[in-house]
């Protein structure tokens, strides 16, 4: 009995260590300026959905984001077709340009990253929206194979980077700007983490950063133009690596595709030593925006 207990203890310890490694593992691809420029969201408090008009929504602050198990995660869930958003109010200025986004994950949801304000003269509402949809209608569930369901909804454990540019050239009514991230007119569940609101008006750095840590062994990585599928940079490792970091200066441009409704940016293909492959996007593929 004592021997069995010891074996169970060793196995449990090994599982715990494996889970810890999994929590720390990451393959991320994002604008390098996020590591150097001020994030205006750091000065804001995120408030959960207002139950007076977002009734039935469930919101929580959790832990376990894309970079670290200690990252704050903002979660929201609705059980009927309804909008529900976390909100923050970063200050914006006339004539300035901002990069706005976050890492998001979901299996079946309609996600909206919104920014709006009041025009200083006309009083009309100015909307700057970004949508990321995934999943399927629940009624077709019985007709889908597990593989098809996964393809439609994506991996709910994967953090997907979404961002767009926001500006108000004519200015706004004082203190009228708000950012709202959450679910758009749908039943579903989503989480977002590491939100950013960065003034990029005078930023010269257009590079994307490859940020890999504590992954299973990797033999090759390649950066690609989404849409064209052109390989613009690649690196083969003589010996497989588990961590790697490089700024792709003069090769990538985080603003690629941000002038279109459907954004086509960059992808990073990761080829593992065991023959498997992962692709991450900057920003996420097939997101679309309203100007």
LOLORO-717983 format. One line per 2 residues: their letters; for each residue y negated, x, z of C-alpha. Coordinates in nm, 2 decimals. Example, Ala and Ser with C-alpha at 12.3 -4.5 7.8 and 13.67 -1.06 7.14 Angstrom:
<recs>
AS = 0.45 1.23 0.78; 0.11 1.37 0.71
</recs>
This chain:
<recs>
XX = 0.00 0.00 0.00; -0.24 0.28 0.09
XX = -0.16 0.46 -0.24; -0.23 0.14 -0.44
XX = -0.56 0.10 -0.26; -0.66 0.45 -0.34
XX = -0.57 0.40 -0.71; -0.77 0.08 -0.72
XX = -1.06 0.26 -0.55; -1.05 0.54 -0.81
XX = -1.03 0.29 -1.10; -1.32 0.08 -0.96
XX = -1.52 0.40 -0.92; -1.45 0.50 -1.28
XX = -1.55 0.16 -1.41; -1.87 0.17 -1.20
XX = -1.96 0.51 -1.35; -1.89 0.39 -1.70
XX = -2.11 0.09 -1.65; -2.39 0.31 -1.52
XX = -2.36 0.53 -1.83; -2.37 0.22 -2.05
XX = -2.69 0.09 -1.87; -2.87 0.42 -1.94
XX = -2.75 0.46 -2.30; -3.00 0.39 -2.57
XX = -3.07 0.43 -2.94; -3.44 0.34 -2.99
XX = -3.68 0.38 -3.28; -4.05 0.30 -3.22
XX = -4.41 0.41 -3.29; -4.47 0.74 -3.12
XX = -4.82 0.62 -3.01; -4.65 0.41 -2.75
XX = -4.59 0.73 -2.56; -4.94 0.86 -2.59
XX = -5.19 0.56 -2.60; -5.30 0.32 -2.32
XX = -5.11 0.00 -2.29; -5.35 -0.29 -2.21
XX = -5.07 -0.50 -2.08; -5.04 -0.25 -1.79
XX = -5.36 -0.41 -1.66; -5.23 -0.77 -1.69
XX = -5.01 -1.00 -1.48; -4.75 -1.20 -1.68
XX = -4.74 -1.56 -1.57; -4.42 -1.77 -1.63
XX = -4.41 -2.10 -1.82; -4.62 -2.38 -1.67
XX = -4.39 -2.66 -1.56; -4.66 -2.92 -1.60
XX = -4.62 -2.91 -1.98; -4.32 -2.68 -2.03
XX = -4.09 -2.90 -1.82; -3.73 -2.80 -1.79
XX = -3.78 -2.44 -1.88; -3.62 -2.17 -1.66
XX = -3.79 -1.84 -1.62; -3.70 -1.53 -1.43
XX = -3.80 -1.17 -1.38; -3.50 -0.95 -1.41
XX = -3.42 -0.58 -1.44; -3.25 -0.38 -1.71
XX = -3.46 -0.31 -2.02; -3.42 -0.09 -2.32
XX = -3.53 0.24 -2.16; -3.40 0.21 -1.80
XX = -3.21 -0.02 -1.56; -3.54 -0.04 -1.37
XX = -3.74 -0.19 -1.66; -3.88 -0.54 -1.59
XX = -3.72 -0.80 -1.81; -3.89 -1.14 -1.86
XX = -3.64 -1.42 -1.93; -3.70 -1.78 -2.04
XX = -3.45 -2.05 -2.12; -3.48 -2.41 -2.24
XX = -3.20 -2.67 -2.26; -3.37 -2.90 -2.51
XX = -3.60 -2.83 -2.81; -3.91 -2.72 -2.64
XX = -4.16 -2.43 -2.63; -4.19 -2.21 -2.32
XX = -4.39 -1.89 -2.29; -4.47 -1.61 -2.05
XX = -4.85 -1.54 -2.08; -5.09 -1.25 -2.03
XX = -5.46 -1.20 -2.10; -5.54 -0.85 -2.23
XX = -5.91 -0.80 -2.31; -5.99 -0.77 -2.68
XX = -6.31 -0.65 -2.85; -6.48 -0.74 -3.18
XX = -6.38 -0.51 -3.47; -6.09 -0.35 -3.29
XX = -5.73 -0.35 -3.41; -5.43 -0.38 -3.18
XX = -5.06 -0.32 -3.21; -4.88 -0.59 -3.02
XX = -4.51 -0.63 -2.95; -4.21 -0.59 -2.72
XX = -3.84 -0.54 -2.72; -3.65 -0.87 -2.73
XX = -3.29 -0.98 -2.71; -3.12 -1.31 -2.77
XX = -2.81 -1.47 -2.93; -2.94 -1.81 -3.04
XX = -3.31 -1.86 -3.03; -3.64 -1.91 -3.21
XX = -3.87 -1.64 -3.06; -4.25 -1.64 -3.09
XX = -4.49 -1.36 -3.01; -4.83 -1.53 -3.01
XX = -5.19 -1.42 -2.97; -5.47 -1.66 -2.98
XX = -5.84 -1.69 -2.90; -6.15 -1.91 -2.96
XX = -6.39 -1.83 -3.24; -6.73 -1.74 -3.09
XX = -6.93 -1.97 -3.32; -6.72 -2.25 -3.46
XX = -6.50 -2.30 -3.16; -6.18 -2.31 -3.37
XX = -5.86 -2.16 -3.24; -5.76 -1.83 -3.40
XX = -5.38 -1.77 -3.41; -5.20 -1.44 -3.47
XX = -4.82 -1.51 -3.46; -4.50 -1.33 -3.51
XX = -4.16 -1.50 -3.54; -3.81 -1.37 -3.49
XX = -3.53 -1.63 -3.55; -3.16 -1.60 -3.50
XX = -2.85 -1.81 -3.44; -2.74 -2.15 -3.56
XX = -2.73 -2.52 -3.48; -2.49 -2.60 -3.20
XX = -2.32 -2.88 -3.40; -2.17 -2.63 -3.65
XX = -2.01 -2.42 -3.37; -1.66 -2.56 -3.42
XX = -1.66 -2.47 -3.79; -1.76 -2.10 -3.74
XX = -1.52 -1.81 -3.68; -1.61 -1.57 -3.40
XX = -1.71 -1.31 -3.66; -1.94 -1.55 -3.84
XX = -2.10 -1.66 -3.51; -2.17 -1.29 -3.42
XX = -2.32 -1.23 -3.77; -2.55 -1.53 -3.74
XX = -2.66 -1.48 -3.38; -2.65 -1.10 -3.36
XX = -2.55 -0.90 -3.06; -2.72 -1.06 -2.76
XX = -2.70 -0.73 -2.57; -2.91 -0.54 -2.84
XX = -3.28 -0.48 -2.78; -3.47 -0.55 -3.10
XX = -3.82 -0.42 -3.14; -4.08 -0.66 -3.28
XX = -4.45 -0.59 -3.34; -4.75 -0.67 -3.55
XX = -5.12 -0.59 -3.58; -5.38 -0.82 -3.43
XX = -5.76 -0.82 -3.47; -6.05 -1.06 -3.45
XX = -6.32 -0.92 -3.69; -6.58 -1.18 -3.59
XX = -6.51 -1.15 -3.22; -6.40 -1.42 -2.98
XX = -6.54 -1.65 -2.71; -6.55 -1.45 -2.39
XX = -6.22 -1.43 -2.20; -6.05 -1.67 -2.45
XX = -5.77 -1.44 -2.57; -5.42 -1.48 -2.45
XX = -5.08 -1.34 -2.55; -4.78 -1.57 -2.52
XX = -4.42 -1.45 -2.57; -4.12 -1.69 -2.55
XX = -3.93 -1.97 -2.72; -4.08 -2.17 -3.01
XX = -3.99 -2.55 -3.02; -3.62 -2.49 -2.96
XX = -3.34 -2.49 -2.71; -3.23 -2.14 -2.64
XX = -3.27 -1.83 -2.43; -3.45 -1.50 -2.48
XX = -3.56 -1.19 -2.29; -3.83 -0.94 -2.36
XX = -3.92 -0.61 -2.20; -4.17 -0.33 -2.23
XX = -4.44 -0.54 -2.39; -4.73 -0.34 -2.54
XX = -5.09 -0.42 -2.65; -5.24 -0.10 -2.78
XX = -5.58 -0.04 -2.94; -5.49 0.15 -3.26
XX = -5.83 0.14 -3.44; -5.88 0.51 -3.42
XX = -5.52 0.63 -3.38; -5.42 0.88 -3.65
XX = -5.05 0.91 -3.55; -4.84 0.70 -3.79
XX = -4.51 0.84 -3.69; -4.20 0.68 -3.55
XX = -4.00 0.84 -3.27; -3.62 0.87 -3.27
XX = -3.52 0.83 -2.90; -3.15 0.86 -2.83
XX = -3.01 0.92 -2.48; -2.66 0.91 -2.32
XX = -2.49 0.76 -2.63; -2.14 0.82 -2.74
XX = -2.11 1.12 -2.97; -2.32 1.10 -3.29
XX = -2.25 1.30 -3.60; -2.54 1.19 -3.83
XX = -2.86 0.99 -3.83; -3.07 0.87 -4.13
XX = -3.41 0.70 -4.16; -3.45 0.43 -4.43
XX = -3.71 0.22 -4.59; -3.61 -0.14 -4.53
XX = -3.59 -0.34 -4.85; -3.58 -0.04 -5.08
XX = -3.29 0.11 -4.89; -3.42 0.46 -4.97
XX = -3.31 0.73 -4.74; -3.63 0.91 -4.64
XX = -3.49 1.15 -4.38; -3.15 1.24 -4.24
XX = -2.99 1.49 -4.00; -2.63 1.60 -3.97
XX = -2.52 1.75 -3.65; -2.28 2.05 -3.67
XX = -2.14 1.93 -3.33; -2.17 1.56 -3.23
XX = -2.46 1.49 -2.99; -2.52 1.23 -2.73
XX = -2.89 1.27 -2.69; -3.16 1.35 -2.95
XX = -3.54 1.30 -2.97; -3.76 1.37 -3.27
XX = -4.10 1.25 -3.40; -4.08 1.18 -3.78
XX = -4.43 1.29 -3.85; -4.54 1.27 -4.22
XX = -4.21 1.09 -4.30; -4.24 0.74 -4.14
XX = -4.54 0.50 -4.10; -4.52 0.24 -3.83
XX = -4.76 0.02 -4.02; -4.53 -0.01 -4.33
XX = -4.50 -0.38 -4.42; -4.75 -0.51 -4.17
XX = -4.97 -0.63 -4.45; -4.71 -0.88 -4.56
XX = -4.58 -1.22 -4.43; -4.22 -1.09 -4.40
XX = -4.23 -0.74 -4.26; -4.02 -0.46 -4.41
XX = -4.05 -0.15 -4.20; -3.80 0.12 -4.13
XX = -3.44 0.14 -4.01; -3.24 0.41 -3.84
XX = -2.87 0.44 -3.93; -2.66 0.60 -3.66
XX = -2.32 0.73 -3.75; -2.08 0.80 -3.46
XX = -1.80 1.06 -3.44; -1.55 0.78 -3.39
XX = -1.64 0.63 -3.74; -1.85 0.34 -3.61
XX = -2.21 0.28 -3.71; -2.53 0.12 -3.56
XX = -2.86 0.03 -3.72; -3.19 -0.01 -3.53
XX = -3.52 -0.13 -3.68; -3.89 -0.05 -3.64
XX = -3.98 -0.33 -3.64; -3.69 -0.57 -3.65
XX = -3.58 -0.68 -4.00; -3.66 -1.03 -4.13
XX = -3.94 -1.11 -3.88; -4.23 -1.29 -4.03
XX = -4.59 -1.35 -3.93; -4.89 -1.58 -3.97
X = -5.23 -1.43 -4.05
</recs>
